[in-house]
Amino acid sequence: MTRACCTNRRKPIVVSLPRVSALTILAPALLLVAVAGCSKQEPAPQTAVAVEAAPVQLATITEHVVADAVLSPVAEAAITPKITAPVKKYFVQRGSKVKAGELLATLDNSDLEAAVTDSKGSYDAARAAYQTAVQGQVPEDYQKAQLDLQQARANLDLNRSIVASRQKLFNEGAIAGRDLDTSKAALVQAQAAYDTAAKHLAAMKQFGREAELQSAKGTLESARGKYLGATAALSYSEIRSPIRGVVTDRPLYLGEMASPGSPLITVMDTSALIAKIHLSQPQAQMLSKGDPASVQVPGLPDPVPGKITLISPALDPGSTTVEVWVRLENPKGQLRPGTAVHVTVAGRTVPKAVAVPSQAIVLSSTGQPTVMVIGSDGVAHQVAVTTGIAGGGDTQILSGVSPGQQVVTVGAYALDDGTHVKVVTSLQDSDASGTAGSGDDK
């Protein structure tokens, strides 16, 4: 029984494992300890970001007002005729230089010439009639009135003497009363004739002579006015330039009908051009008449100098801007009206301003102007600043930095606060040298 029990007992299962040495088990742990020891003894160096930098310094900054404009001629005349008539002859072509008063074209004027001839004849006749009235007819009538008065006075004096003598004879009884009455009646008639002649002469002195002269003069003036009107109408057929300049347009051909309201010839004075810019009121208040300006014209390598000649005293009601005229001299005719240009005008100037390059200013996420100031340890810190005017590539700093500090000019965008930086002369040169070095290391 005992053997049987012993015989039926289960045998233990033995699994054979490969032999592992103690060094193999301890190797990973030793490696971790070694790495940990090395990291504590030799920390990894921080990478420095290459940037370009410039010092904060005192400088004179001039603010510039920049605007776009279109060049216009200093004077322009779109000449329209005053009469309707066919074009008879042109004396100029497009591009011809003309003087003020120069004859440019003529219209058909045969009917006008005939009207001038007719009115001149009427004027000459009226002038002759006036001379006759002044020198002949009026003085003759006046002299006749004077003679009539003298005769009436002589007759009156005679009748008075007759009445006086007959009165004496009647008193002496030498004549009858009938003879005295007859002489008195004759005296009354002589007195009436004298009074009439005196009034006629007085009236002729006051009104008659003057009225007849005025009538003759009026006829003469009327004829003269018709003659001048016909002459003026004839002159309208001659198209003359009111200004000096260059012919820029001549739309009609010979024989075509010219009419009032439609330009026949356009003349522009391009000896100088005007760039009309529109500025806000604060910008316009910084400018003065006579201030210099610089105008960049497409196709010309260098800016053209100009000068402010007009600052509008009122705002444009539509755009609420101020119109400013910049005059450009054009003696050689290089500039052409209608060209779009870029105008720069110097505004306020601040001497000894704390200035940084404008490219050093970066707006933060809130819109605040900031600069990256490089400390003595080579770490860049973001500093908020208050800016003033800008010009010439520099910006005035009112607060935030001081002269002598160094700010990042290129590479500040997306640079975190506290980043180690390395100042280089040019980032492009630095990138090129870095690329070449990594290739050699390989």
C-alpha positions, 0 to 999 in steps of 0.5 A: 500500500505504501509503495502504491501511494508513493508510486502514484504521487505526481512528479514536479515539472521543471522548466529549463531557462537559459543561463543569464549572466549577472553582467547582462542583467545589470547593463541597462541599469548601469547605462541609465546611471551613467547617462544620469551622471553625465547629464548632471555634469555636462548640461546641453548648451542653449541654441542662440538665434541669429539676428541683426541689431542696431543701437538706440540713438539720438537723431533728427527725424523729419516726418514725410507725408506721402500721397498719390496724385495725377499730373495736370497742366499748369494751364489748359484751354479747350477752345470752342468757337462762338459761331457755327461754321465749317472749318476752313483752314488749320495752321497748327498740328498736334504737338505744335508749340503756340504763343498766346494770341497766335492764329490756330484756325479759321472758319468759313466767314464769307457772309460775315465779311459781307456784313462787315462791308455793309455795316461799315458803309452805314457807319461812314454815312452816319459819320458824315451826316453828323459832321454836316449837322455839327458844322452846317445845319445847326449853326445856320438855324441858330444864326437865323434865329439870332437875325430874326430877334435882331430884326424884331428888336429894331422894329420894336424900337422903331414903333416905340419912337413912332408912338412917342412922337405921335403922342407928343403931336397929339398932346399939341393937337397937331394929329388926330387920336386915330393916328396915335391909336394906329401907332400904338397897335403897331407897337403891340404887334412889334412887341409880340414879334420881338417876344416870339423871336426871343423865345425861339432863340432861347429855346434853340439855345437850350434844346434845339441845337443840343437835340439836333446834335444828339439825334445826329450823334445817336445815329452815328453811334448806332451805325458804329455799334452795328459795324463793331458787332459785324467786325466782332462776328468776323473775328470769331471765325479766327480761332486764336490761342488764349495761352502759351502752350502745346496743341494736344487735341484737334478733333475736327477735319477740314470742312467739318462743322464747328459749333459752340460748346464743342472744343475745336482745339485744346492747348496745354501749358506744360512748362510746369505741371501740378500734382494735386494731392488730398490730405487729411486736415492734421497732415495739411496743417503740418505743411506751408506754402513753399515747402519742398516736395519730391515726386517719383515719376514712373520711368524716371530713375530719380525723383523730380523736385517740386514745391507746394504752391497752394493749400486749399483754405477749405475742406472738400465737402465730399471727402473732407480732405484738403487739396494741396498743389505741388508744382513741378517745373518741366522745361524739357517736356519730360513730364506729361499730363495725366501721369500717376505719380507718388508725392512725398512732402517733408512735414514736422522735424524733431531734432535729437529724437530717441530713434530706432530703425522702423523695422525694429518695431513689431506689433504685439498681439494686442496691437501695442508697438514693441521692440526686442531689447538685447541685454548684456547677457545676450538675452532679448526681452520684449519691451513695449514702446510709445512711438512718435513721428517716422521718417527716413527709415527711423521712428521716434520713441517717446518712451520704453527705451533709452539711447545706447540700448541695442534692439533687434532690427531683423529677426524680431518677428515671432521671437519669444521673450527671453530668447538667447540671440547672436548678433550678426552683420547679415542674416543672409550671410549667416544662413549661407555660412551655416549651410556650408558648415553643416555640409562640411561636417557631413 
